[in-house]
């Protein structure tokens, strides 16, 4: 996902220094999000108030639109949209993104 985002920024003529600076500033959030996801997956409770899977589907659809407009491969965001939509279809649309885990886990 990171490299896909870099490709979009590059295609838009953005100085990648700004992307990497922003990424470095936001990187502590990855740890916070990871800890939240760990707790949600451990309990199976994906409720929260950050961003629902429905919101993430819409965001990924926007990424696909921008990527297509710039001639960038869309297989990464389309794969994620597919997984998110599977989770939405399973009833997790109003839940946090960690609920997408349920579409990756091995079925019994």
ZADO-1210 file (C-alpha; in nm, 4 decimals, padded with zeros to 6 digits):
<atoms>
<atom x="00.0000" y="00.0000" z="00.0000" code="UNK" pos="1"/>
<atom x="00.2821" y="00.2400" z="00.0840" code="UNK" pos="2"/>
<atom x="00.4503" y="00.1931" z="-00.2520" code="UNK" pos="3"/>
<atom x="00.1197" y="00.2257" z="-00.4325" code="UNK" pos="4"/>
<atom x="00.0646" y="00.5586" z="-00.2553" code="UNK" pos="5"/>
<atom x="00.4149" y="00.6702" z="-00.3518" code="UNK" pos="6"/>
<atom x="00.3355" y="00.5868" z="-00.7155" code="UNK" pos="7"/>
<atom x="00.0218" y="00.8001" z="-00.7035" code="UNK" pos="8"/>
<atom x="00.2095" y="01.0930" z="-00.5480" code="UNK" pos="9"/>
<atom x="00.4857" y="01.0612" z="-00.8059" code="UNK" pos="10"/>
<atom x="00.2319" y="01.0499" z="-01.0905" code="UNK" pos="11"/>
<atom x="00.0793" y="01.3720" z="-00.9578" code="UNK" pos="12"/>
<atom x="00.4213" y="01.5404" z="-00.9735" code="UNK" pos="13"/>
<atom x="00.4571" y="01.5632" z="-00.5978" code="UNK" pos="14"/>
<atom x="00.8047" y="01.5986" z="-00.4511" code="UNK" pos="15"/>
<atom x="00.8286" y="01.2640" z="-00.2696" code="UNK" pos="16"/>
<atom x="01.0141" y="01.4314" z="00.0149" code="UNK" pos="17"/>
<atom x="00.6745" y="01.5593" z="00.1315" code="UNK" pos="18"/>
<atom x="00.5237" y="01.2120" z="00.1206" code="UNK" pos="19"/>
<atom x="00.8063" y="01.0622" z="00.3242" code="UNK" pos="20"/>
<atom x="00.8008" y="01.3516" z="00.5720" code="UNK" pos="21"/>
<atom x="00.4265" y="01.3084" z="00.6210" code="UNK" pos="22"/>
<atom x="00.4614" y="00.9308" z="00.6479" code="UNK" pos="23"/>
<atom x="00.7296" y="00.9660" z="00.9130" code="UNK" pos="24"/>
<atom x="00.5113" y="01.2056" z="01.1111" code="UNK" pos="25"/>
<atom x="00.2157" y="00.9678" z="01.0913" code="UNK" pos="26"/>
<atom x="00.4110" y="00.6479" z="01.1575" code="UNK" pos="27"/>
<atom x="00.3435" y="00.6515" z="01.5345" code="UNK" pos="28"/>
<atom x="-00.0243" y="00.6111" z="01.4453" code="UNK" pos="29"/>
<atom x="00.0583" y="00.2764" z="01.2853" code="UNK" pos="30"/>
<atom x="00.1655" y="00.1434" z="01.6248" code="UNK" pos="31"/>
<atom x="-00.1476" y="00.2794" z="01.7910" code="UNK" pos="32"/>
<atom x="-00.3691" y="00.1314" z="01.5194" code="UNK" pos="33"/>
<atom x="-00.1863" y="-00.1993" z="01.5436" code="UNK" pos="34"/>
<atom x="-00.2434" y="-00.2175" z="01.9184" code="UNK" pos="35"/>
<atom x="-00.6133" y="-00.1405" z="01.8740" code="UNK" pos="36"/>
<atom x="-00.6410" y="-00.4075" z="01.6027" code="UNK" pos="37"/>
<atom x="-00.4628" y="-00.6601" z="01.8279" code="UNK" pos="38"/>
<atom x="-00.7211" y="-00.6040" z="02.1010" code="UNK" pos="39"/>
<atom x="-01.0141" y="-00.6140" z="01.8587" code="UNK" pos="40"/>
<atom x="-00.8971" y="-00.9354" z="01.6930" code="UNK" pos="41"/>
<atom x="-00.8281" y="-01.0995" z="02.0308" code="UNK" pos="42"/>
<atom x="-01.1793" y="-01.0220" z="02.1546" code="UNK" pos="43"/>
<atom x="-01.3672" y="-01.0391" z="01.8244" code="UNK" pos="44"/>
<atom x="-01.5162" y="-00.6997" z="01.9105" code="UNK" pos="45"/>
<atom x="-01.4552" y="-00.4636" z="01.6196" code="UNK" pos="46"/>
<atom x="-01.6628" y="-00.1756" z="01.7485" code="UNK" pos="47"/>
<atom x="-01.5032" y="00.1667" z="01.7710" code="UNK" pos="48"/>
<atom x="-01.5287" y="00.5244" z="01.6605" code="UNK" pos="49"/>
<atom x="-01.2404" y="00.5741" z="01.4158" code="UNK" pos="50"/>
<atom x="-01.3485" y="00.4770" z="01.0630" code="UNK" pos="51"/>
<atom x="-01.5876" y="00.2030" z="00.9618" code="UNK" pos="52"/>
<atom x="-01.5252" y="-00.0501" z="00.6897" code="UNK" pos="53"/>
<atom x="-01.7859" y="00.1336" z="00.4835" code="UNK" pos="54"/>
<atom x="-01.5640" y="00.4432" z="00.5027" code="UNK" pos="55"/>
<atom x="-01.2570" y="00.2409" z="00.4048" code="UNK" pos="56"/>
<atom x="-01.4383" y="00.0981" z="00.1009" code="UNK" pos="57"/>
<atom x="-01.5189" y="00.4514" z="-00.0146" code="UNK" pos="58"/>
<atom x="-01.1590" y="00.5632" z="00.0436" code="UNK" pos="59"/>
<atom x="-01.0179" y="00.2702" z="-00.1543" code="UNK" pos="60"/>
<atom x="-01.2634" y="00.3403" z="-00.4368" code="UNK" pos="61"/>
<atom x="-01.1296" y="00.6964" z="-00.4512" code="UNK" pos="62"/>
<atom x="-00.7741" y="00.5627" z="-00.4624" code="UNK" pos="63"/>
<atom x="-00.8716" y="00.3392" z="-00.7566" code="UNK" pos="64"/>
<atom x="-01.0210" y="00.6390" z="-00.9375" code="UNK" pos="65"/>
<atom x="-00.7054" y="00.8465" z="-00.8916" code="UNK" pos="66"/>
<atom x="-00.4782" y="00.5552" z="-00.9839" code="UNK" pos="67"/>
<atom x="-00.6747" y="00.4809" z="-01.3018" code="UNK" pos="68"/>
<atom x="-00.6651" y="00.8473" z="-01.4012" code="UNK" pos="69"/>
<atom x="-00.2874" y="00.8376" z="-01.3688" code="UNK" pos="70"/>
<atom x="-00.2290" y="00.5023" z="-01.5401" code="UNK" pos="71"/>
<atom x="-00.1238" y="00.3251" z="-01.2191" code="UNK" pos="72"/>
<atom x="-00.1952" y="-00.0417" z="-01.1517" code="UNK" pos="73"/>
<atom x="-00.5056" y="-00.0803" z="-00.9338" code="UNK" pos="74"/>
<atom x="-00.4672" y="-00.4424" z="-00.8239" code="UNK" pos="75"/>
<atom x="-00.3612" y="-00.3531" z="-00.4668" code="UNK" pos="76"/>
<atom x="-00.6526" y="-00.1240" z="-00.3798" code="UNK" pos="77"/>
<atom x="-00.8972" y="-00.3472" z="-00.5706" code="UNK" pos="78"/>
<atom x="-00.7804" y="-00.6454" z="-00.3659" code="UNK" pos="79"/>
<atom x="-00.8411" y="-00.4502" z="-00.0454" code="UNK" pos="80"/>
<atom x="-01.1821" y="-00.3311" z="-00.1642" code="UNK" pos="81"/>
<atom x="-01.2743" y="-00.6945" z="-00.2310" code="UNK" pos="82"/>
<atom x="-01.1730" y="-00.7970" z="00.1217" code="UNK" pos="83"/>
<atom x="-01.3462" y="-00.4990" z="00.2800" code="UNK" pos="84"/>
<atom x="-01.6643" y="-00.5707" z="00.0817" code="UNK" pos="85"/>
<atom x="-01.6548" y="-00.9331" z="00.1967" code="UNK" pos="86"/>
<atom x="-01.6393" y="-00.8097" z="00.5551" code="UNK" pos="87"/>
<atom x="-01.9231" y="-00.5638" z="00.4885" code="UNK" pos="88"/>
<atom x="-02.1318" y="-00.8473" z="00.3392" code="UNK" pos="89"/>
<atom x="-02.0617" y="-01.0489" z="00.6545" code="UNK" pos="90"/>
<atom x="-02.2179" y="-00.7710" z="00.8598" code="UNK" pos="91"/>
<atom x="-01.9077" y="-00.5728" z="00.9582" code="UNK" pos="92"/>
<atom x="-01.9755" y="-00.2556" z="00.7558" code="UNK" pos="93"/>
<atom x="-02.0285" y="-00.0418" z="01.0645" code="UNK" pos="94"/>
<atom x="-01.7251" y="-00.1901" z="01.2402" code="UNK" pos="95"/>
<atom x="-01.3600" y="-00.0894" z="01.2436" code="UNK" pos="96"/>
<atom x="-01.1147" y="-00.1931" z="00.9723" code="UNK" pos="97"/>
<atom x="-00.9674" y="-00.4725" z="01.1867" code="UNK" pos="98"/>
<atom x="-01.2857" y="-00.6661" z="01.1096" code="UNK" pos="99"/>
<atom x="-01.1390" y="-00.7278" z="00.7634" code="UNK" pos="100"/>
<atom x="-00.9219" y="-00.9831" z="00.9439" code="UNK" pos="101"/>
<atom x="-01.2233" y="-01.2096" z="00.9354" code="UNK" pos="102"/>
<atom x="-01.1996" y="-01.2273" z="00.5533" code="UNK" pos="103"/>
<atom x="-00.8356" y="-01.3371" z="00.5679" code="UNK" pos="104"/>
<atom x="-00.8466" y="-01.5972" z="00.8391" code="UNK" pos="105"/>
<atom x="-00.8548" y="-01.9654" z="00.7582" code="UNK" pos="106"/>
<atom x="-01.2064" y="-02.1015" z="00.7529" code="UNK" pos="107"/>
<atom x="-01.2668" y="-02.4106" z="00.9615" code="UNK" pos="108"/>
</atoms>
